[in-house]
Amino acid sequence: MSNWRRIGVAVCCVAGAGLWAFTGLAGVSAAAPAPAAGATPLIIDTDAFSDADDAGALAVANVLQDQGAVRLLGVMVDTPSRWGAPAVQAINTYYHHENVPVGALQPVDDSTAPRNWAEPVAKDFPNTLQDGANAPEAVGLYRKLLAAQPDHSVVIAAIGLETGLANLLGSPADATSPLTGRQLVAAKVKELVMMGGQFPKGAESNFANDPAAAVQAAGDWPTPVVFDGYEIGAPILTGSALTDAPAADPVREAYQIFAGAGNDTGSWDLTAALVAGTGTGKLFTLSGPGHITVAPDGSNTWASTPTGNQHYLVAAAPAGTVADRLQSLLTQNPTAATDSRS
């Protein structure tokens, strides 16, 4: 997610970033095999750029894998900074999940955010990528991972811009699959949990920073969608518990750079990762079915309809209760190495 949420409607302020277009397919060597029974096969789509809650969401996903709740198939970076993909891999490596493939929007550039946590995490913590230019192109990796999974099985947690999702929907048939991107999503994805929008209406930065992609991804996604709106994560404050985490923890580093040691920030992306991995539980409920409309400026409205296949999250527990659950995941020590692809 973008830290520009703090000031309402987002404006894309990263020098040289603009709107990032699909640049074609690049090969990768292998796709992840089917997950073990009982674990949700999960793909994370993140901007991993400005706000540290992207790092927190990756920590949540990795710990849920250690607990057997999810099997992390891959992570896609949907912004072009060269530091996003290696920062993601550094976090996965800390949790002994270094074999989780990380895809990147290509070509990469040198953009950084004002509270730049991704670059030092990428440079100072172990990872084999070192530069997003060394990562496979995200759409090609998406297609390989999805094609290898059982039908209607994969959950995607989208916690950044919708650029990568729109590129996936628009991708053509290729050597990996005879299906177009939209057909492949319809065949393989069970549910999309999207951190974006504000409900029942409003504006939020993940949509506003690439509104054309948001219009396509939110409006034309062919499977059930659960929207995690701005209003959900804003009052759920997490991160301060990482003060006592080991210095080797890159998530601790990300939060200290972004929020300052001992400080909290909102949990937009963490809630999306939690719901994608474990469902709503007793912490959230879902709105009645309906359908979102995203305007050309990225603002959104909601219409309830009994035939809709979209919902948005509604808080069902106090913000502090949810924060306690997330803080416990953020501070969980890595367990013995487990390869998500085996």
N, C-alpha and C positions, 0 to 999 in steps of 0.2 A: 504494500500500500504506500501511498505517497504522504509525506508529512504536510503537504499543502492542505490536507483536510482541516488543519487547525484554523484556517482562515476562510472556511466556507468553500464556495465554488472554486475549483482548481483552475489554474492557468499553467500551461506547460512552460516552466521556467528554466529548464536545463539547456544550457547553451549548446546549439548544434543538434539537439535531439529531434525536435519537431514531432511529426508523426512518422512511425517507423514501419516501412512497407516490407511485404514478403519478398524474399530474395532468392527463392528456389530451393531445391532439395539437395542435400549432401548425404552421402552414404555413411552408415554406421555398421559395425560388424555384426551385431547380434541384438535381438530383442529379448526382453525378459520373459521367461516361461510363466505358465499359469501359477497364481499364488496358492499357498496351502489353504485347505478348507478352513473356514471360520475367520480368516483375515480379509479385510476389505482391500482389494487392489486399488491403490491410490496413486494419482499423479498430481503433483503440485505445480501450479502455474503462477510464478511470482515475478514482481519487478526487482526485488532484492537490490534496492538502490538507495532509497532515502530514509524511510522510517524503519526503525529496528524491529517493529513487530513482524516483519517478514522473517527475520532471523528467529524470533520467538515461535512463529508458526512452524518453521522447519524443525525446531527443537521439539515441539509438540508431536509432529509427525514421526520423528525418529524415536521418541520415547514410546509412542503408541505402537510402533513396530516392535520395540523391545518387549512390550507387554503382550504381543500377539494379536493386537486389535487390527492392525493394518499391515499390508505389505507394500512398501514404497517402491513403485515401479520405476519412477523417474521424476525429475524436476525440470521444468522449462522456465527459462528466464525470458521475459517479454519486453525488456528494455535493452538498448544497445550498448550500455557501458561495458567495457571489457572486464570490469571487476566483478560483475554480478555472478557469472557462472563459477569462477574459482572460489568466491566467497561461499556460495552454496555448497560446493564440494568440500570446502574446509569444515563447514558445520557437519555435513554428513560423515566426514572422516573422523571428527571428534567422537561421534557416536558409533564408530567402527562400521559404518555403512558406506565406505568409500567406493564400493562397486555400483552404487546406484547411479545410473547414467544421468548426466546433466546436459540439457540442450540449451542453445543460445540463439537469440535473434541475431542474424548475420546480415551485413557486416557489423562488427563492433566498432565503437568509437571511444574517445577519451573522456566522455562526460562523467562528472562526479556531482554529488549533491552537497548542499552547504554543510550538513552534519554527516560527513563522509565516513561511514563505517565500513562499506563494502571493500574499499581499496586496502585499508590496513588489515582487514581480516583475510583478504586474498593474498596479501604479501607476507603476513607475519605468522600465519597458521598453516599447518601441513595440508597440501593438496597437490595433485599431479597436474591440474589444468594450467594454473598460473595466469592464464589469459583466456578470455572468452573466445578469442580467435581459434583456440585449440579445441573448443567444444563442438560437438555435432550440431548441425543446423536444426532448430527446434521442431519445425513441421515434419521433417523427415524422421526424426526420432519419435515424435508423437505417432506417426503412422505405423512405424515398426512395432512400437509397444502395444498400440491398440490392436493391430492385426493379429498379434500373438495371444490375445486374451479370449476367454469364453465370451459368448454373446451376452450383452446386457449385464456386465459384471463390474466395470471400472467406474470408480468415483473420481471426479476431477475437482480439486479445490483451487479455484481461481482467486488469487489474493493480490493481483496487480492489475495492470491495464488489460484490456480485452484484445490487444493486438494479436497475440499468439493464437487465441481461440478463433478469431476471425480468419486468420491465415490458414488455420487447420480446416475450417469449414469450406474455404475456397480452394483447397488443394485438389489437384486432378488425380485421377487414377495413375498408378505407377507400378514399378516392378514389385513393390511390397504388397500391394492390394489392387484388385481391379475396381475397387469402390472409390468414388469421389470422397472428399473429406467429410461432407455432410452425411453421405451414406455410411461411411465408416463409423462416425460418431453415433448415428442412429443404431447401428448394429452392435457396437461394443460397449457404449457408455450406459451405465445404469442411472447416474444422477450427476448433475453439476451443482456444486455449492459455490456461489459467486459472491465474494465480498465486493459489493458495489451498490450504488444507488442510496436513496433515502426514502423511507416508506411511512405513509402511503404516497408521498411525493416530496421532491426536493432535488438536491444536487450534491454530488460527491466526486472526489478527484479521480478515482479509477475510471469512471465513465468520461469525465470532462477532459482528461489528458489525451484520450484518443476516442473522441465521440463517434466517429464513423465506425470504428471497430466495435464500440459498445452497441450501437444501433444494430449491427449485424449479429453479434454474438448473443446479446440478450434477446433480440427479437426473433431470431431464426434458429435458435438452438433446438434440435429435434427431440431431446429427451427431457424428463422432468428436471426442473431447476429450483433450487432453494437460494433465495437472495439473503445475504447477511448485510443488512443496511448499516449505514453510518451510525445510526442511533443505538445499535446493539453494542458495539465495541467501545464507544466513547466513554461511558461511565465505568467500564471494567478496567481497572488500573492494575498493571502488572509490570514486573521488571526489577523492583527494589530488592526482591529476595535473591537476585543474582549477585549481590554484593559479596556473599560468602562462597560463591562458586569458585572452583579452581581457576587460577590464572590461565590455564591451558584451554579454558572454555571460550570459544570464539563468540558464542551468544552473549556471554557476559561482556566481552569487549564491545560488541555492537551496541548494547544498551548503554554502556558507560559513555561511549562516544556520542550517542544520540541524545540521551536523556540526562546524563550525569550519574555518577556513582550514587547508589541508594535511592534514586528517583524512579518513579513509575511513568508509564505512558499508556495510551489506550490500547485495547486488545482486539482491534478489528480483525486482523488476520489470524490471530490465535483462535478466536471463536469459530472462524470458518474451518480451520484445520481440525478442530475438535469435533464439530458437527459432521464434517466429511468422514472422519474416522470412526465415530462412535454413535452418531445420530443425535437427536435432540435431548434424549434422556429426560430428566426432571428439570433441566436448566432452561429449556426453551420449548415453545410450542410453535406451530405453523399457522399462518394466516389461512383463511379459506382459499380455495384455488382461484386463480385469476391469471392475468397476463400483464407484463410490464410494457410500457411504451417509452422508449428513449428518444428524446428530441435531438435535433442536429447539434445543439450546444452541450449535450451530455446530461441535461436535467431529465428527470424521469417522473412518470405518473403511473398509477396502478389502477387497474380495473378488475373487479371481482367478477368471475364467471364460473358457473358450476362445471363447465367443460374444460377449464384451463388445466395445464399441467405444470404451472409455476406457483410457488408459495414464497412468502418471506418470513424470516424469523421474528418471533415475538418473545420478549423476555418473560420467563415463568419463575425465576428465582432472583433474589436480591443480587445486585452487581457484586457485592463482596463475596457471596457464595461462589459465584462463577470465577472470580479472581483467585480465590483460594485454590480451586481446582486447577486452574491454569498455572499458578505459581508452583504447585506441587509437581507439575510436569516439567516446568522450566528448570527446577532444581534437582531433578532425578539424575543420578549419575549414570553414565553409559554402562551397559552391561557387556558381557562377552560378545565378541564379533559374530554377527549373523549376516549372511549375504542375502539381500532381498530378492535376488534373482535365482536362488536355488531352492 
